Amino acid sequence: MAMRPSAISYLLGMFLLLLGERMFGAADPFRYALSGLGILLTLVALGMVASKRNAATEAQRPAHAQALLYGGIGVGSLVLYGLSLDSVVDAIGFTDDLPQARYITVVSAIWPIVWLCGTVPFLAVERSLSVSPLLVMPSRIREAAGGGLSMALAIAMLFPLNYLASQHNQRWDFGYFKTARPGNSTQALVSGLDAPVRAYLFFPANTDVREEVRTYFDQLDGVNLDIQFVDHALEPELAKELKVRDNGSVVFARGEGDDLQTESIKIGTEFDKARRRLKKLDADVREALLQLARDKRTVYVTVGHGEFYWDSDTDPLRKLSTFKRVLTAMNFRVKELGLTEGLATEVPEDADVVLVAGPTLPMLEEELAALDTFRAKGGALWILGEPDMIDLSAVLGPVGVSIPSGQTLTSDQNIIPIFRAPRDKTNIVTNKYSTHPSVTTLSRNSDELIILALGAAPVQEEGKVSFKRTVAMRTMADVWSDDGNYSLDAGERRQTYNLLVAASGPAPDAEAEEAEFRVIVMGDATWATDAVLDPRRTPANVQLIADSIAWLAEDEALAGIVESEEDVKIEHSKEGQGLWFYGAAFIVPFGLLGLGLGRIRRRNKGGAA
């Protein structure tokens, strides 16, 4: 006999909820639509059961009440699931990582157990009621509910066992692990140290973490880097001077007495807890050395003209907070530059680089003139354009480039689908780099480092110039310059387009004869936004920041690869991994559920016979 409508509505609702939560991102409207519809269907199912209970006879009501009880438990577990969401955890406002981790662990472990203890008995009772809707036998209902609950608890036992195994299985760990090795960027920093730097490695003898750290530091080679292993318990005075409370830290020190400067990296002494820090050890060491061995330099970012910005309320597709953090980690100050900071008069003297990122509101002629004067005196400009950007010809013209308005680089082949809309055709990728220093690391690793640009405009070379002008990055050959309809129309053709142009030459207005200006012009700013920048998913975009700022600031040690062995989250695409994804998410669980229901049906038929 077919399942009751209430059971069908319940299962369909849970299926849609699972679909919405597993397949779509946190801010995806499809997630809200599917999850909302799923919750609505589960509530409708409970309403159907309640209606059946109210219409049932006195003898039948306890059976329907049990279905309502277990169904309510299953739906109630969704409240616990909601308490585990990132948005709720952030809203709670934990001030310490440990309580937050414990909260997430407890809630994440409880809600699936509660869901099982409600859903399986509910379906078992519903099945019994569908087999005999008129002649309801209390013993059969109790047996079905008890069997379902036992099955749910048996399955639920796997959750704590899995958790305990993950916490205490230290001997049979066949997972991948490797401490990051020194990257060529860190090596260049160590080799270029202009004053002695001491590295104190506070670790007790004969520990696994000490050996991993030793392996890393043994590969660093520099005449001004002195590496010393010390034990906190045996060197209390040194630990006090360096403000080290216990073992498990790496401390870099420069200078003596009142001139002592230190930078610390906390790793830990327990191997399981130190694994994450060891995987990103190279990045931490590089950042510490930059803070210690390099004077801070300043990047000014123009504001007040609708530019891309790092404010918390900014659209992630226009937000530069991650971009700012990358520059800060490279020992740059990042400051605003607008009318109130004197842009209409001149660029501040402490500016090393000025960034202009996709302004959409007109600049004053005086502001444009100040930017060009800064370049002419030997300054470095970093222009990130957009198809809807204002006219910057007063700044771009003197370096022989232009960015046409309203033209977007589009393709239907080498693209990354993000929005599930026609605009995805503007999410182009490329690994076509020249040997110019502004893309030096990208060029050497072009097979692995692929740039993602969203809604870029072409950068055109204009006329002949007396200085050096280089196309450092081009698109793939399948791209066309689109007028906004995402279609290849008559007059539009596929070809390679300039995506990044670098220019440098003698600074005509500089006081020093050897001074030169440096300019990078890229036809996209979205590549540097929070929606795109991710060291694990888009490492090429992050590397482009390092290479570009290293060339603009005339500091080659900032360029180069930073090694990391951090795990990358595995994602299943619908095209390449569809069978595995749907198998793990839906086919296997519902297949097992179907086998269980089939077995119950055969057993009931055998009992009736």
C-alpha positions, 0 to 999 in steps of 0.5 A: 500500500502506498505511503500516506500523504503526510509521510510523502510531504515530510520526506519531500520537505526534508529532501528539499531542505537537504538539497538547499543546504548542501548544493547552494551557498549561504547567500544563494537565493535558491538555498532560501527558496528550497530550504523554505519550501522544505520546512513548509512541507514538513510543517504541512505534514505535521498538520496532516497528522494532527488533522487525522488525529482529531478526526480519528476515533478514541481507540485510534488517537494514540497511534496518530499521537505517536506519529505526531510526536515523532514527526514533531521531534524530527521537525524540531531537530531543524531548530538545533540545526539552525543553531549550528549555522555560521550566522547564528554562531557569529550572532552569539558573539563568542569571545574565545575560540574554545567555547565556540568550538565546544558549542559547535561540536555539541550542537552539530552532534546532537541535531542529526541524532534528534532528527534520526530519533524523530524521523525513523520512528515517524516513518515506521508508524506512518507505514503501519497506519497506511497498511491498516488505516481502519483497524489500528492495532496498538501493539503493532504501532508500539512495535513499529515505533520501538523498532524505528527508535532502536534503528535510529539509536543504532545509527546514531551510535556511529556519530560519537564513535566517529567523533571519538576516533577523530579525537583519539586516533593518533597511531593509525593516521594515514591522512596527508600531512606535510610541513610547508617548506620555505618558499622562494619569497621567504628565502629572498627575504632571509638572504637580503637581511641587512642586519642580524636577526635571531630566531629562537625556537622554543621547543622541548627536546625530542618532540615531533613538533620540534623536528618538523620546525627544525626541518623547515629552518634547516632549509633557510640560508642567510648569513644574517639569520642565527637560529637557536633551539631553546627550552623555556624551562632552561632559559627563563631569563631569555623567555622573560626578555622575549615575553614567551610564556611557554614552549611552542613558539618561534620568536624572531629578534632584532637589536638589543636592549631598548632597541630590541624588536620581536615578532612571534609565531605560536605553534604549540607543542602537541603535534595534533594541535600544531598541524594546522600552523605547521602547514602554513609555517612559511607564510607566518615566517615570511610575515614575521620577517617582513614586519621585523626586517622591512620598514613599513611602506604606504599604499594610498587608495583613492576614495570618494568617487565610488571606488572599490573599498573595504568597508563592512557594508560593501558588496563582496564583489566590490569589497577589498578587505582581503586585498587590504589584509594581504598588503598589510601582511606584506608590511604595507600601511593602507591609507585612504586618499581623497579630497580631505587627504589633499588629493586635489593638491598633491599626493602625500610625500609618504606614498609609495604606491597609489591605487585607483580601483574602479571609480564610478563618480567623476574626479576633479581635474585637480585630482587627476592632475595630482595623480599624474604629477605623482607619477611624473615625479617617480611615483607608482600608480596601480590602476584597476579598471572596470567597463563602467569606470569613469574617464581616466584618460588624464592619467592613462593617456600619459602612459600610452594606454586606455580602457574603453567604456562599456566593453566587457571581455566575454567568453562561452568557453573558459569561464567559471560559473558563479551566478548561474546567469548569462553574466557568468560568461564574463567570468573569464580565466587566463594563464597568458603571462609575459616575463615582465616582473609584475607577473614573474611568479605567475609566468614561471608557474602558468600551468598551475596559477590561473587568474580569474577576472570578473567583468573585465575591460580590455586595456588598449595600447595607444600610440608610440611611447618613449618609455617601456610599455609591456603587455604583461597579461592577455586573455585566452583566444576565445574571448570577445569584447561584448556590448552587454548582451553576452552574445557574439554579435556581428562586428564582435570577434574572438581574439586575445585582448590585453588584460594588464599593461605595465609601463615604466620609464624616467620620471621627467619631474623627479629631483633624482636623475635615476628616478623612474615611474612605474604604472600597472593598468589592469582592465578589472578590479573585481579579481581583487575583491573578497568574492574572488580572493582566496589563497586556496581557491584562487592562489593566482589572484593572491600571487598577482597582488604580491608580484605587482606590489613587489614591482611597483615598490621596487622590492623583488623580495616581496614577489615569489611563491609562499609555500602552504600545505593547507588542505583545500576544501573538496567541492563536487561539480555537477558535471565531473563529480555528479554521480559521486555527489548525488550518490553520497548525498541522496541515493545511498541514504534513501536507498538504505531507507527504501530497503528498510521499508521494504523489509518491514513490508515483507515482514508485515505481509508474512505476519498477516499470512 
